[in-house]
């Protein structure tokens, strides 16, 4: 459990616990006074608060369960326990509203005497309004912060208590002014108000249980994913809410030329972007590789080779107007028979023709794959010095100069030479490559045991 999640869990539990004390104390006070003065409206409001007490106890228990992490049986966590509890609590409110309407109808039909009026019920009701208004704001704030449906339902109950107590005060005033039906009418108002508030809560809860996408969340999540560099398009987006967590399934297009690690980086950035936009969010990101309009022929050839699991390099492409010419170097196991290697090259060429058309001209140069980890040792110092002297001599009076950092290693495949050199900063890469390549060829002719020469050209020191 993260620190943020733990903080939200603690917030939900504490506000629910405080609400239990508030509901219980005010329910008892209103019930005692209501019975004493014979006020149906006040008794109804007391019963309403009693149900709020039951609801708050249920809420306190449920939020402790709903904050448990996902397990083997509940892969999306336990957040929907809050939705179920909110639905059950709302059902209790409807039962209470129905009972109040039946009793109020009986009193209005029979002409029951009005309640005894004194200052005590007004004092109790004013205190009740103050407490309920304070708790409703605290619960609403906590529900919004933690996205808890159980706390939201509890906040509605306390808000309805504020309105209910206000209606009871109005009924008692009417009764005190001689309107005998004022108390029963106030009870009806309480019942109707409970019904409307319950309807609002029921709608939100049922929508969550039916996995209705929360208003505006799909657009926010899609915008967050599209903002990630590398995402070409978003094909499909599905959002549902379980407790305070948004679960998002997205299918996004990414360039097919990207390697797997780059795609994984896009996924991580997409999760971070969605979490920043929505808060508590769990993203399932499916990447679909697609060809972009700006892909070059070389990019497409490299994709074909990679999808075939082949190592290719030095891909060159020429466009003769009516004909496309592709040449490349294909690396295969050096011990492989030529027949097998030729079959691999033939299949690669066929795949390239399927991509570009049968009239494309493809030439494949087959060469042995360099061993991945050849065993090697550093050559003796005199050998290194001899090769460095030869390199310096081949570079004399040329564009390449300052041969340095020469290293020679003896491997199972032969000697490998690495060296650094310098060239004029204004020289083009092509010219530098040609000059260095000439030196490398001269070195291999002078030392036939050298298997490979790797050079690094750099501009002069500042």
LOTIVEX-257839 format. One record per residue (C-alpha): residue number from 1; x, y, z. Coordinates in nm, 3 decimals, decimal comma, m for minus. Example, Ala and Ser with C-alpha at 12.3 -4.5 7.8 and 13.67 -1.06 7.14 Angstrom:
1 | 1,230 | m0,450 | 0,780 .
2 | 1,367 | m0,106 | 0,714 .
This chain:
1 | 0,000 | 0,000 | 0,000 .
2 | 0,143 | 0,335 | m0,103 .
3 | 0,171 | 0,631 | 0,136 .
4 | m0,101 | 0,818 | m0,057 .
5 | m0,335 | 0,519 | m0,047 .
6 | m0,269 | 0,472 | 0,326 .
7 | m0,347 | 0,841 | 0,388 .
8 | m0,678 | 0,813 | 0,201 .
9 | m0,767 | 0,497 | 0,392 .
10 | m0,695 | 0,668 | 0,724 .
11 | m0,901 | 0,972 | 0,618 .
12 | m1,203 | 0,761 | 0,525 .
13 | m1,188 | 0,558 | 0,845 .
14 | m1,153 | 0,860 | 1,076 .
15 | m1,436 | 1,065 | 0,925 .
16 | m1,663 | 0,760 | 0,930 .
17 | m1,583 | 0,696 | 1,298 .
18 | m1,656 | 1,058 | 1,399 .
19 | m1,984 | 1,044 | 1,206 .
20 | m2,095 | 0,747 | 1,416 .
21 | m2,076 | 0,956 | 1,733 .
22 | m2,254 | 1,250 | 1,570 .
23 | m2,538 | 1,037 | 1,431 .
24 | m2,592 | 0,842 | 1,751 .
25 | m2,604 | 1,139 | 1,988 .
26 | m2,840 | 1,347 | 1,775 .
27 | m3,071 | 1,054 | 1,695 .
28 | m3,125 | 0,986 | 2,066 .
29 | m3,182 | 1,354 | 2,146 .
30 | m3,440 | 1,404 | 1,869 .
31 | m3,622 | 1,080 | 1,946 .
32 | m3,659 | 1,162 | 2,319 .
33 | m3,781 | 1,516 | 2,253 .
34 | m4,008 | 1,403 | 1,965 .
35 | m4,183 | 1,146 | 2,183 .
36 | m4,211 | 1,392 | 2,469 .
37 | m4,389 | 1,658 | 2,264 .
38 | m4,572 | 1,417 | 2,031 .
39 | m4,416 | 1,546 | 1,706 .
40 | m4,430 | 1,302 | 1,414 .
41 | m4,194 | 1,522 | 1,215 .
42 | m3,932 | 1,519 | 1,491 .
43 | m3,974 | 1,144 | 1,551 .
44 | m3,940 | 1,087 | 1,176 .
45 | m3,623 | 1,294 | 1,167 .
46 | m3,492 | 1,099 | 1,468 .
47 | m3,556 | 0,770 | 1,287 .
48 | m3,387 | 0,919 | 0,982 .
49 | m3,083 | 0,996 | 1,197 .
50 | m3,101 | 0,644 | 1,344 .
51 | m3,079 | 0,498 | 0,995 .
52 | m2,793 | 0,738 | 0,929 .
53 | m2,625 | 0,589 | 1,237 .
54 | m2,669 | 0,237 | 1,099 .
55 | m2,546 | 0,359 | 0,759 .
56 | m2,241 | 0,523 | 0,914 .
57 | m2,149 | 0,208 | 1,106 .
58 | m2,180 | 0,011 | 0,783 .
59 | m1,971 | 0,275 | 0,606 .
60 | m1,701 | 0,256 | 0,874 .
61 | m1,681 | m0,121 | 0,833 .
62 | m1,699 | m0,115 | 0,453 .
63 | m1,422 | 0,139 | 0,396 .
64 | m1,189 | m0,083 | 0,600 .
65 | m1,266 | m0,372 | 0,365 .
66 | m1,270 | m0,172 | 0,041 .
67 | m0,920 | m0,037 | 0,100 .
68 | m0,768 | m0,384 | 0,102 .
69 | m0,543 | m0,446 | m0,200 .
70 | m0,633 | m0,678 | m0,486 .
71 | m0,597 | m1,050 | m0,419 .
72 | m0,630 | m1,381 | m0,601 .
73 | m1,011 | m1,364 | m0,596 .
74 | m1,064 | m0,988 | m0,641 .
75 | m0,830 | m0,880 | m0,921 .
76 | m0,968 | m0,526 | m0,928 .
77 | m0,957 | m0,476 | m0,553 .
78 | m1,251 | m0,449 | m0,313 .
79 | m1,378 | m0,103 | m0,406 .
80 | m1,722 | m0,221 | m0,518 .
81 | m1,806 | m0,315 | m0,160 .
82 | m1,859 | 0,058 | m0,116 .
83 | m2,107 | 0,066 | m0,404 .
84 | m2,301 | m0,228 | m0,262 .
85 | m2,313 | m0,070 | 0,084 .
86 | m2,430 | 0,262 | m0,061 .
87 | m2,708 | 0,078 | m0,247 .
88 | m2,816 | m0,104 | 0,070 .
89 | m2,817 | 0,214 | 0,278 .
90 | m3,027 | 0,393 | 0,017 .
91 | m3,278 | 0,107 | 0,030 .
92 | m3,311 | 0,159 | 0,407 .
93 | m3,386 | 0,526 | 0,346 .
94 | m3,667 | 0,438 | 0,105 .
95 | m3,818 | 0,205 | 0,366 .
96 | m3,808 | 0,486 | 0,621 .
97 | m3,958 | 0,737 | 0,376 .
98 | m4,245 | 0,498 | 0,303 .
99 | m4,315 | 0,448 | 0,674 .
100 | m4,316 | 0,823 | 0,739 .
101 | m4,562 | 0,885 | 0,453 .
102 | m4,799 | 0,617 | 0,582 .
103 | m4,796 | 0,760 | 0,939 .
104 | m4,830 | 1,119 | 0,815 .
105 | m5,126 | 1,024 | 0,597 .
106 | m5,294 | 0,860 | 0,897 .
107 | m5,248 | 1,170 | 1,112 .
108 | m5,376 | 1,403 | 0,842 .
109 | m5,680 | 1,180 | 0,786 .
110 | m5,763 | 1,150 | 1,157 .
111 | m5,685 | 1,511 | 1,250 .
112 | m5,434 | 1,430 | 1,527 .
113 | m5,375 | 1,714 | 1,777 .
114 | m5,064 | 1,923 | 1,718 .
115 | m4,748 | 1,863 | 1,926 .
116 | m4,669 | 2,053 | 2,244 .
117 | m4,457 | 2,355 | 2,156 .
118 | m4,162 | 2,466 | 2,371 .
119 | m3,809 | 2,598 | 2,327 .
120 | m3,647 | 2,258 | 2,383 .
121 | m3,719 | 2,104 | 2,038 .
122 | m3,598 | 2,420 | 1,866 .
123 | m3,271 | 2,417 | 2,062 .
124 | m3,217 | 2,049 | 1,981 .
125 | m3,292 | 2,105 | 1,615 .
126 | m3,059 | 2,406 | 1,584 .
127 | m2,776 | 2,206 | 1,744 .
128 | m2,860 | 1,916 | 1,512 .
129 | m2,845 | 2,141 | 1,206 .
130 | m2,507 | 2,280 | 1,309 .
131 | m2,357 | 1,934 | 1,372 .
132 | m2,503 | 1,780 | 1,057 .
133 | m2,391 | 2,072 | 0,841 .
134 | m2,037 | 2,038 | 0,977 .
135 | m2,032 | 1,659 | 0,927 .
136 | m2,186 | 1,681 | 0,578 .
137 | m1,911 | 1,919 | 0,463 .
138 | m1,637 | 1,704 | 0,619 .
139 | m1,776 | 1,384 | 0,465 .
140 | m1,828 | 1,547 | 0,125 .
141 | m1,470 | 1,676 | 0,127 .
142 | m1,333 | 1,334 | 0,226 .
143 | m1,551 | 1,158 | m0,034 .
144 | m1,428 | 1,391 | m0,308 .
145 | m1,065 | 1,348 | m0,200 .
146 | m1,084 | 0,968 | m0,177 .
147 | m1,356 | 0,912 | m0,441 .
148 | m1,548 | 0,698 | m0,191 .
149 | m1,911 | 0,623 | m0,275 .
150 | m1,976 | 0,505 | 0,079 .
151 | m1,864 | 0,839 | 0,224 .
152 | m2,058 | 1,024 | m0,046 .
153 | m2,374 | 0,839 | 0,059 .
154 | m2,303 | 0,925 | 0,423 .
155 | m2,254 | 1,292 | 0,330 .
156 | m2,594 | 1,292 | 0,159 .
157 | m2,753 | 1,149 | 0,472 .
158 | m2,616 | 1,430 | 0,688 .
159 | m2,713 | 1,688 | 0,427 .
160 | m3,066 | 1,547 | 0,424 .
161 | m3,069 | 1,572 | 0,803 .
162 | m2,998 | 1,945 | 0,773 .
163 | m3,289 | 1,989 | 0,533 .
164 | m3,506 | 1,756 | 0,739 .
165 | m3,443 | 1,946 | 1,062 .
166 | m3,520 | 2,270 | 0,882 .
167 | m3,851 | 2,124 | 0,763 .
168 | m3,933 | 2,006 | 1,118 .
169 | m3,870 | 2,358 | 1,253 .
170 | m4,106 | 2,495 | 0,989 .
171 | m4,369 | 2,235 | 1,086 .
172 | m4,340 | 2,314 | 1,455 .
173 | m4,376 | 2,686 | 1,383 .
174 | m4,690 | 2,618 | 1,178 .
175 | m4,829 | 2,401 | 1,459 .
176 | m4,750 | 2,674 | 1,711 .
177 | m4,941 | 2,923 | 1,494 .
178 | m5,249 | 2,701 | 1,508 .
179 | m5,213 | 2,500 | 1,188 .
180 | m5,270 | 2,149 | 1,328 .
181 | m5,152 | 1,983 | 1,007 .
182 | m4,811 | 2,159 | 1,012 .
183 | m4,626 | 1,879 | 1,193 .
184 | m4,758 | 1,604 | 0,964 .
185 | m4,685 | 1,816 | 0,658 .
186 | m4,327 | 1,860 | 0,779 .
187 | m4,300 | 1,481 | 0,815 .
188 | m4,419 | 1,441 | 0,454 .
189 | m4,157 | 1,695 | 0,344 .
190 | m3,888 | 1,494 | 0,522 .
191 | m4,003 | 1,174 | 0,348 .
192 | m4,011 | 1,336 | 0,004 .
193 | m3,668 | 1,489 | 0,056 .
194 | m3,527 | 1,150 | 0,160 .
195 | m3,672 | 1,001 | m0,157 .
196 | m3,513 | 1,257 | m0,389 .
197 | m3,172 | 1,235 | m0,224 .
198 | m3,187 | 0,855 | m0,231 .
199 | m3,273 | 0,862 | m0,601 .
200 | m2,962 | 1,069 | m0,675 .
201 | m2,738 | 0,833 | m0,479 .
202 | m2,898 | 0,524 | m0,630 .
203 | m2,835 | 0,647 | m0,982 .
204 | m2,463 | 0,711 | m0,919 .
205 | m2,419 | 0,377 | m0,743 .
206 | m2,598 | 0,171 | m1,007 .
207 | m2,396 | 0,338 | m1,282 .
208 | m2,076 | 0,236 | m1,105 .
209 | m2,196 | m0,122 | m1,056 .
210 | m2,285 | m0,138 | m1,426 .
211 | m1,935 | m0,011 | m1,518 .
212 | m2,061 | 0,311 | m1,676 .
213 | m1,766 | 0,527 | m1,778 .
214 | m1,737 | 0,825 | m1,538 .
215 | m1,827 | 1,159 | m1,694 .
216 | m1,534 | 1,319 | m1,879 .
217 | m1,274 | 1,065 | m1,760 .
218 | m1,240 | 0,890 | m2,098 .
219 | m1,149 | 1,217 | m2,267 .
220 | m0,896 | 1,307 | m1,996 .
221 | m0,729 | 0,965 | m2,010 .
222 | m0,710 | 0,969 | m2,390 .
223 | m0,562 | 1,319 | m2,391 .
224 | m0,299 | 1,211 | m2,137 .
225 | m0,197 | 0,909 | m2,346 .
226 | m0,186 | 1,110 | m2,669 .
227 | 0,050 | 1,356 | m2,501 .
228 | 0,317 | 1,084 | m2,466 .
229 | 0,589 | 1,106 | m2,730 .
230 | 0,578 | 0,801 | m2,956 .
231 | 0,201 | 0,744 | m2,942 .
232 | 0,073 | 0,773 | m3,299 .
233 | m0,298 | 0,730 | m3,222 .
234 | m0,539 | 0,581 | m2,969 .
235 | m0,760 | 0,313 | m3,122 .
236 | m0,982 | 0,220 | m2,828 .
237 | m1,034 | 0,340 | m2,474 .
238 | m1,239 | 0,172 | m2,200 .
239 | m1,278 | 0,314 | m1,851 .
240 | m1,452 | 0,186 | m1,543 .
241 | m1,435 | 0,272 | m1,176 .
242 | m1,389 | 0,033 | m0,886 .
243 | m1,397 | 0,217 | m0,555 .
244 | m1,166 | 0,519 | m0,588 .
245 | m0,957 | 0,364 | m0,869 .
246 | m1,002 | 0,423 | m1,242 .
247 | m0,926 | 0,109 | m1,444 .
248 | m0,837 | 0,203 | m1,801 .
249 | m0,785 | m0,027 | m2,101 .
250 | m0,623 | 0,147 | m2,398 .
251 | m0,512 | 0,023 | m2,738 .
252 | m0,261 | 0,267 | m2,885 .
253 | m0,064 | 0,274 | m3,209 .
254 | 0,314 | 0,307 | m3,193 .
255 | 0,573 | 0,313 | m3,474 .
256 | 0,670 | m0,039 | m3,578 .
257 | 1,031 | 0,072 | m3,613 .
258 | 1,061 | 0,120 | m3,236 .
259 | 1,247 | m0,151 | m3,041 .
260 | 1,074 | m0,329 | m2,754 .
261 | 1,249 | m0,130 | m2,482 .
262 | 1,132 | 0,196 | m2,643 .
263 | 0,773 | 0,067 | m2,648 .
264 | 0,803 | m0,028 | m2,281 .
265 | 0,921 | 0,325 | m2,206 .
266 | 0,611 | 0,460 | m2,383 .
267 | 0,394 | 0,237 | m2,164 .
268 | 0,558 | 0,366 | m1,846 .
269 | 0,519 | 0,727 | m1,955 .
270 | 0,153 | 0,665 | m2,046 .
271 | 0,085 | 0,526 | m1,697 .
272 | 0,256 | 0,826 | m1,539 .
273 | 0,060 | 1,070 | m1,758 .
274 | m0,275 | 0,907 | m1,675 .
275 | m0,194 | 0,897 | m1,303 .
276 | m0,103 | 1,265 | m1,310 .
277 | m0,428 | 1,352 | m1,488 .
278 | m0,665 | 1,132 | m1,286 .
279 | m0,489 | 1,045 | m0,962 .
280 | m0,555 | 0,681 | m0,863 .
281 | m0,550 | 0,507 | m1,203 .
282 | m0,450 | 0,162 | m1,328 .
283 | m0,367 | 0,157 | m1,701 .
284 | m0,358 | m0,150 | m1,924 .
285 | m0,171 | m0,035 | m2,234 .
286 | m0,175 | m0,248 | m2,550 .
287 | 0,071 | m0,128 | m2,815 .
288 | m0,010 | m0,195 | m3,181 .
289 | 0,286 | m0,141 | m3,418 .
290 | 0,193 | 0,054 | m3,731 .
291 | 0,377 | 0,190 | m4,034 .
292 | 0,410 | 0,566 | m4,040 .
293 | 0,397 | 0,779 | m4,353 .
294 | 0,752 | 0,904 | m4,298 .
295 | 0,912 | 0,558 | m4,293 .
296 | 1,204 | 0,526 | m4,532 .
297 | 1,274 | 0,224 | m4,749 .
298 | 1,567 | 0,144 | m4,522 .
299 | 1,338 | 0,157 | m4,215 .
300 | 1,100 | m0,086 | m4,380 .
301 | 1,381 | m0,325 | m4,475 .
302 | 1,514 | m0,320 | m4,118 .
303 | 1,164 | m0,398 | m3,986 .
304 | 1,137 | m0,697 | m4,221 .
305 | 1,476 | m0,829 | m4,109 .
306 | 1,397 | m0,776 | m3,740 .
307 | 1,063 | m0,954 | m3,770 .
308 | 1,252 | m1,246 | m3,927 .
309 | 1,505 | m1,247 | m3,644 .
310 | 1,796 | m1,168 | m3,878 .
311 | 2,098 | m0,944 | m3,827 .
312 | 2,152 | m0,710 | m4,121 .
313 | 2,358 | m0,398 | m4,170 .
314 | 2,493 | m0,168 | m4,439 .
315 | 2,153 | m0,139 | m4,607 .
316 | 2,175 | 0,076 | m4,919 .
317 | 1,888 | 0,181 | m5,141 .
318 | 1,893 | 0,325 | m5,492 .
319 | 1,591 | 0,453 | m5,681 .
320 | 1,634 | 0,433 | m6,058 .
321 | 1,293 | 0,583 | m6,119 .
322 | 1,134 | 0,272 | m6,266 .
323 | 1,321 | 0,032 | m6,041 .
324 | 1,418 | 0,007 | m5,675 .
325 | 1,754 | m0,149 | m5,587 .
326 | 1,823 | m0,276 | m5,233 .
327 | 2,151 | m0,422 | m5,114 .
328 | 2,242 | m0,532 | m4,764 .
329 | 2,481 | m0,739 | m4,558 .
330 | 2,331 | m1,044 | m4,386 .
331 | 2,513 | m1,200 | m4,090 .
332 | 2,472 | m1,574 | m4,030 .
333 | 2,653 | m1,838 | m3,829 .
334 | 2,998 | m1,878 | m3,979 .
335 | 2,980 | m2,259 | m3,947 .
336 | 2,648 | m2,277 | m4,134 .
337 | 2,654 | m2,458 | m4,473 .
338 | 2,621 | m2,225 | m4,771 .
339 | 2,296 | m2,396 | m4,878 .
340 | 2,126 | m2,310 | m4,548 .
341 | 2,262 | m1,955 | m4,550 .
342 | 2,143 | m1,905 | m4,907 .
343 | 1,793 | m2,025 | m4,813 .
344 | 1,780 | m1,765 | m4,534 .
345 | 1,894 | m1,492 | m4,773 .
346 | 1,640 | m1,607 | m5,034 .
347 | 1,351 | m1,593 | m4,784 .
348 | 1,459 | m1,244 | m4,674 .
349 | 1,472 | m1,124 | m5,035 .
350 | 1,126 | m1,270 | m5,099 .
351 | 0,986 | m1,084 | m4,794 .
352 | 1,136 | m0,760 | m4,925 .
353 | 0,978 | m0,816 | m5,267 .
354 | 0,641 | m0,881 | m5,102 .
355 | 0,675 | m0,543 | m4,932 .
356 | 0,792 | m0,338 | m5,232 .
357 | 0,682 | m0,537 | m5,539 .
358 | 0,825 | m0,816 | m5,751 .
359 | 1,028 | m0,582 | m5,970 .
360 | 1,253 | m0,466 | m5,683 .
361 | 1,613 | m0,576 | m5,722 .
362 | 1,760 | m0,723 | m5,402 .
363 | 2,123 | m0,826 | m5,348 .
364 | 2,230 | m0,988 | m5,022 .
365 | 2,591 | m1,018 | m4,914 .
366 | 2,628 | m1,312 | m4,675 .
367 | 2,898 | m1,285 | m4,412 .
368 | 2,982 | m1,470 | m4,089 .
369 | 2,826 | m1,343 | m3,772 .
370 | 3,079 | m1,209 | m3,528 .
371 | 3,101 | m1,425 | m3,213 .
372 | 2,916 | m1,259 | m2,927 .
373 | 3,179 | m1,301 | m2,656 .
374 | 3,505 | m1,424 | m2,808 .
375 | 3,773 | m1,508 | m2,554 .
376 | 4,062 | m1,263 | m2,575 .
377 | 4,372 | m1,124 | m2,403 .
378 | 4,571 | m0,803 | m2,438 .
379 | 4,858 | m0,836 | m2,684 .
380 | 5,217 | m0,777 | m2,565 .
381 | 5,333 | m0,416 | m2,549 .
382 | 5,582 | m0,464 | m2,833 .
383 | 5,305 | m0,593 | m3,060 .
384 | 5,089 | m0,291 | m2,977 .
385 | 5,381 | m0,058 | m3,047 .
386 | 5,451 | m0,225 | m3,383 .
387 | 5,089 | m0,187 | m3,495 .
388 | 5,074 | 0,172 | m3,371 .
389 | 5,391 | 0,254 | m3,568 .
390 | 5,242 | 0,096 | m3,880 .
391 | 4,917 | 0,293 | m3,840 .
392 | 5,110 | 0,617 | m3,797 .
393 | 5,307 | 0,541 | m4,110 .
394 | 4,995 | 0,465 | m4,318 .
395 | 4,840 | 0,793 | m4,199 .
396 | 5,149 | 1,003 | m4,273 .
397 | 5,096 | 1,288 | m4,517 .
398 | 4,721 | 1,217 | m4,526 .
399 | 4,404 | 1,376 | m4,391 .
400 | 4,410 | 1,143 | m4,090 .
401 | 4,663 | 1,217 | m3,817 .
402 | 4,739 | 1,182 | m3,445 .
403 | 4,697 | 0,806 | m3,414 .
404 | 4,642 | 0,736 | m3,043 .
405 | 4,478 | 0,505 | m2,790 .
406 | 4,583 | 0,194 | m2,985 .
407 | 4,468 | m0,135 | m2,833 .
408 | 4,537 | m0,486 | m2,962 .
409 | 4,365 | m0,803 | m2,837 .
410 | 4,430 | m1,164 | m2,923 .
411 | 4,102 | m1,360 | m2,964 .
412 | 4,003 | m1,706 | m3,085 .
413 | 3,898 | m1,549 | m3,416 .
414 | 4,223 | m1,350 | m3,460 .
415 | 4,363 | m1,013 | m3,359 .
416 | 4,128 | m0,718 | m3,303 .
417 | 4,270 | m0,366 | m3,324 .
418 | 4,105 | m0,053 | m3,185 .
419 | 4,246 | 0,295 | m3,233 .
420 | 4,153 | 0,664 | m3,224 .
421 | 4,260 | 0,928 | m3,475 .
422 | 4,189 | 1,287 | m3,567 .
423 | 4,073 | 1,463 | m3,884 .
424 | 3,995 | 1,818 | m3,987 .
425 | 3,662 | 1,935 | m3,842 .
426 | 3,541 | 2,050 | m4,185 .
427 | 3,581 | 1,704 | m4,344 .
428 | 3,261 | 1,521 | m4,433 .
429 | 3,179 | 1,188 | m4,275 .
430 | 3,209 | 1,018 | m4,614 .
431 | 3,560 | 1,153 | m4,673 .
432 | 3,675 | 1,062 | m4,321 .
433 | 3,535 | 0,710 | m4,363 .
434 | 3,716 | 0,663 | m4,695 .
435 | 4,050 | 0,778 | m4,551 .
436 | 4,023 | 0,564 | m4,239 .
437 | 3,906 | 0,264 | m4,441 .
438 | 4,216 | 0,292 | m4,658 .
439 | 4,437 | 0,286 | m4,348 .
440 | 4,250 | m0,017 | m4,212 .
441 | 4,295 | m0,212 | m4,536 .
442 | 4,666 | m0,129 | m4,543 .
443 | 4,703 | m0,250 | m4,185 .
444 | 4,531 | m0,583 | m4,257 .
445 | 4,756 | m0,635 | m4,561 .
446 | 5,064 | m0,569 | m4,347 .
447 | 4,942 | m0,792 | m4,062 .
448 | 4,736 | m1,085 | m4,204 .
449 | 4,662 | m1,214 | m3,851 .
450 | 4,444 | m0,910 | m3,782 .
451 | 4,079 | m1,013 | m3,801 .
452 | 3,914 | m0,675 | m3,750 .
453 | 4,010 | m0,309 | m3,721 .
454 | 3,780 | m0,066 | m3,536 .
455 | 3,863 | 0,303 | m3,565 .
456 | 3,720 | 0,613 | m3,401 .
457 | 3,775 | 0,945 | m3,576 .
458 | 3,738 | 1,272 | m3,384 .
459 | 3,806 | 1,643 | m3,450 .
460 | 4,122 | 1,810 | m3,321 .
461 | 4,133 | 1,919 | m2,959 .
462 | 4,011 | 2,270 | m2,892 .
